[in-house]
């Protein structure tokens, strides 16, 4: 049955990840509304589990088989760009902020979602600025870079979507190679500069003009100076995008075990790299990433205290993470000892420091740890002030 299904999908020219959804719990796109109805009719129409398909690790519901077939005939037209995350937030802040089906836009036969009317207005004022935010490596073939060290332009007819990003390839052969292990060919930190994030706490888009291939991974930089800094000491920067300190999030949640993953078995979700001890855990993760992301608290006592001195930053703009209590807040971060401490309610309780969070101030932070995920630690602060010189 499975082989016949794959043959049918191949006949439509679709990759392996555009498959009918299984019965297991998975991330539901568009809050269960029909993507085809939204694009073709501008209406939010609830779909049904009886007519569903999985595309790029999200499940899409449709009111009937007719809409489902339309989606399968052209998923890039109907699946929201960047997996439904806001392209304005990604371009301007470096953050993967989920959009809302109540704020859609259709541009060049593609669907875009935004978290509020404000981002929608920004997009409509200059849509061409944002239409290719989801295009990886400026359309070059990642397989050609990793396997042959060559920058070869891809073709739109040979496209694969992974983690909301479009990857182009010169032929179906390279596309198939990519789809056999997408994380092996995806650029580090979604193509943003790992040096800029590590040293300056800023998400800065890299360029294919300034690239490096290290240990089989692609790294991009905005200028040659950053590239040279990386090449001088790559070990300092290679794990900037590593989630959960390299521990398996599936093992922690499903088996309550603290097990290190391996770089040979990886998955990328929202630009973060997750490692697993075997392909079985990775398969479980890819079936429903949202089930595991943000759910782990490795050896964290909720009463545990923290007291650090570090540099101020914007948690949303620099790292794409938010305070736990207010998803609309960009939040303030204190960066110390390779950890990023996310400060709760900083804009209200520490307004002056919050307004200067981009300035890299020397900050003293004390408080209670609420949650930890990899390098990110959310804190309920009892003290947040400029550190004494």
N, C-alpha and C positions, 0 to 999 in steps of 0.2 A: 504493500500500500504506500509506504514511504517513497519507494523508488518511482512509482507512478506519479506521485505528487511532485517530486522533483523534476520529472520529465515535463509535467504540465507547466510548472513554474519556468523551466528553461525555455519552453516554447514561447512564453511571453517575453523572453529576454530579460528576466528578473534575476537578481542574485539570490543566494541561498537564504539570506535573512528576511526576504519578503515572503513569509510563509503563513498559512492559517494558524491562528493562535491555539495553543494547547489549553487544557482545562485548568492548568495551574494558575495561581495568582500572579499577575504581571502588572507593570506600570501601564495604566490606561491613558492614552493620549486624548487631549481635548476634553477631558472630564467626561468621556464617553459619547461626546457629540460627533456627528458625522462630518468628516473632513471634506468629502465631496459636496455635501449640501452647503457647507460654508463657502466653498470656493465658487460653486456654480450658481448658488442662489442667494448667497449672503445671509443665510439663516442658520441659527443654532438648532439643529434637529437631533434629538437623542438617537443613538444607535442601539444595537442589540448584541448581546454576547453570541447569539445564534449566527450572526453575520460579522465575523471578525477576522483580522489578519494581523500578524506581527511584522513590523517594519522597524529596523534599527532599534531593537530591544524595547519597543513600545507596542501596545495592542491598540488597534483602531477598530471601533465599532461602527456598523452601518445599519440603517433601517431595513435594508433588503439586499439580496444578492446583486441587484443591478448596480447599486452604488459601490459595492465591494469589487465588482468586476471593473468598474471605471477606475477605482483606485489602483488596482493591480496593473491596469494597462498603462498607467503613468504616475507612479508613486511620487516622483519628484515634483509633480504639479500639485499634489494634494497634501502630502505630508508637510507639516510646517517646517520652514527653514530653521536650521540649527536645533533640530529636535523640539522646536517650540519655545526655545529660549530667545530672549530679546537681542536682536542684532545691534541695536543702538547701545544697550548696556555693554555688550561684548566689545564693540568697537571703541567706545568712549571711556569705559571703566575697566575693561579686561575681565568683566564678571559674567558668569553664566547665570542670569536671572530668568526664572521661568516666566513666559508670557501667559496671557489670559485670553481665552477664546472670545471674550467680550470685547477685546480690542484687536481686531484683525485688520490686515491689509493684504490685498492681492496686487502684486507688481510683477510684470513680465511672466504671467502665468504661474507665479509661485506664491505660497501662503506664508505670511509673516505674522507673528503674535507678539504682543507687547504687554507689559504688566500694568500700564495705566495710559490714560489719554495723553499724558505729557510725552512719553516716548513715541507714541503713535504720531503725534504732531511733528516731532523732530524727524522721524522717518519720512513722512510725507513732504517735508520741506526740501528734502534732497535724497530721494530713494536710491539714486545711483551710487551714492557714497557708501551705502550699506548692503547693496545687492549681492556682493561677493564675499561678505564677511565669513561665510561658511565654506569658501573654496580653499582647500588645503594646498600649500606649497605653490600658490599662484598657478595651479593647474598642471604642475609638473608631476611626473610619475615617481612616487615614493619607492616603489619596488626597484626601479632602475637606479636610484640613488643608493639604496642599501645594498643591493646585490651586485651592482656593477660600478658604483661610484660615478654615475653619469646623470646629468640633469637633462632629462628628455621630456619635452612637452607631451602632455596627454591629450586625449580627445574626448569631448563631451559624450559621445556615443558609447564610450567605455568608462562608465562611471560607477562608483560604489559609494555608499553612504555609511559612515561609521562615526559614532559619537556625535551625530549631527553635522559632521563635516563631509563635504563632497571631495572625493579623490578621483582624478582623471588618470587614464592609462592609455598608452599608444595602441594596445591591442587587448583582446579578451584574455590572452595568456597571462599578462601582468595582473589584470584584474582578478583572475582566479587565484593567482599566487597571493595577492593581498588578502583576499577573502578567506584564505586558509588559516591566516593568523594576523588579523588587522593590527593588533597592538604592536607587533614586531616592526611595522612600517610607519606607524603614526609618529609624527615629529614630537619631540619632548615639549611638554607644557603647551600643547596646541600650536606650536610655532612661535610662542612668545620667548623672550630672552631670559634664560635661566640666570645669567649674571646680573641682569637688571633687578630681578626679583630677589635674588639672594643678597646682593650688596646694597641695593637701593630701595627695597620693598615696593617696587613698582612693576606693574604689568606693562611691558612695552613690546609691541609686535616686532618680530624679527623679519628678516628679508632673505629671500633665496640668494641674494647677491653676497651675503655674508653668512656662510653656513659652515658647519663642521660635522663630520661623521666620526663618531667615537663609540667604540664597542658595539657597533651595529645599529646605533640610534642617530637620528637626524636632529641637529640643533641649529636654530636660526638666531641671528643677532641683528640689531638695527644698524650697527657700524662695525668696522674692523677692530676697533679698540676693545670692544666687548668680546669679540671672537678671540682675540689674542689673550685676553685675560682668562678665558675658558681654557684655551689650549695650553696655557702655562701651568694650570692645575685643575684638570677636569674633575678630579675626585671631589672637589669642593662643591661642584654644581650639579653633578649628574642625577642626584636624587631630590632635586628641588620639587619635582612633581610627584614624588612617591607618597602614596596614601598609607595611613595607618602604620607607619614605620616599617613597611614591608611585611607586616603580619597579615595572615589570611583572615579577611573579614567574615567569610563563610564559616571557617572553623570556629571563630570566636562566638558567633551567634548561634550556629546550629549545633556545635559540639562543645561549646564552652571551653575550648582549648586555645592556647596561645602558641600558634605555629607559624614559623617564618615561611613565606612563599619564596619562589624562585623567579628570577628575571626571565627564565625560559618559558614560564607560563604566566602571562600577564593579560590584563584587560584595561582599557582606558575608558573612563566614564567622567563626563564633565571636565575633561582635560587632566584628571588625576589618574595616575598609574597604580593599579592594584595587582598584587602578586599572590600566587596560589601555589600550594605544594604539588598539585596535579591538575590535569585537564578536567577532572570530575568537579572539583570546586569551582573552577572557572565557568564551567557550563551552568552550574547552579546560579552563579552570580549573574551571568549574561541573560539568563531567563528572566531576571527581575532585579536589576541593580539597586533600585530604590529600597528594596527590602533589607539590604545590607548596609548601604551607605548611610552614615549618620546614626547608625544604631549601636555601634560598638563603643564600649567604655573600658578599654584594656586596663585592668587592675586599678581602677579609679574609685577611691572612696569619696562619696559625695560631700563628706565633711572635710576633705583634705584642703589644707591652706597653701597658698602660694605667696611668695614675696620676692620680686625680681626688680631689676633696673634694666631698662632697655630703651630702644628708639620708638618714637610714635609713628604710626602709619594708619592708613584707612583700610579697614578690614574688607570692605566691599570692593573698593577700586583696585587695591593692590593684590588681593587674594581671592576675590570672588566668594567670600563667606560672609555670613550675616550674624548679628546677635540672635539669640534664641527667642527673645521675647517679641521682637518687632522686625518682620521680614522686609518692611519698607525702609528700615534704617541701614545706612552704609556702615555704621559702627566704627569704633576706634580700636586699634590694635597696638600692643606693645610687643616689640620683637626683641627677644633675648635668648641667648644660648640655643640658637637654631630652632626655637619654638615661637609660635605666634599666639599671643594671649589676646583673646577677643573680649573687649570690655563691654559689659552690659549697661545699657541706659546712659551711656557717656554724654550724649547730646543734651540731656536734661540735667544730670547731676554734676557734670564737669564741662559746662558749656564753653568756657574759655579755652581749655585744653583741646576740646573737640574741634573747635574752629581752627586750631593750629596743627591738627593731626598730620597734615601733609609735610610739615617742616622738619621731621626727623628729630623732634625734641628728646632730650634725655629725661625719661619718665621713671618714677618709682611707682610700682603697682603692688598692692596687697589685697588679698581677698580669698574667696572660697571657690574651688574648682567645681563647675557644674557639669562639665562634659569634656571629653577629649577624643579627638579623631586624628590620629597621626601627629603631625606637627602643630595642629590647631587645638588650643585649650580655651574653653569658654569660662569666664570668671565673673562672679558676682563681687564687685569691688567694695572693699571697706576703705581703701585709700588709693588715690590716683593724683599725683602731683609731680611737679618738676623736681628732679633729683638735685640734691645739693652738689655744687661743683667741688 
